[in-house]
């Protein structure tokens, strides 16, 4: 049975299973989009480019809605540990931001699209720094993944105003580093005893 739905597993295991399943679905759908539109690897609109073309909108929508659904479900499972009052609502906010990005293609709603994208970026960065604070000392990969996020974020900022470059690749590295870090955060804080800081 899939660990997301297996009630015999702990809520911590189920929340991680939801997050990793959402990420896996998004990566598969992203690969489908890139096969359909290989020029997306050179055009500097990042993932958003895939949401404005009729031939990629369905896999793009499945990716974002899948991640949003999995984040929302996982957020309901993170309630019994010290930092759940921050992590649970942050997961719900991310779910809303992913849906917002889908519903506001930059070709029609540039301002709202930028708002959803930039607030998602800031929330993910904030969670990365909280991960360093909460579990960084116990896991050497946490500062490394945070560093990769910062460098890929700088690369994304550099490529965005240009007409050609590696915006999608920079965003992909950012997201992979973030999700790796977020899974470590979920596992790390949920395994700590109650009231551990």
Beta strands, then each sheet from edge to edge (+ up, - down):
end
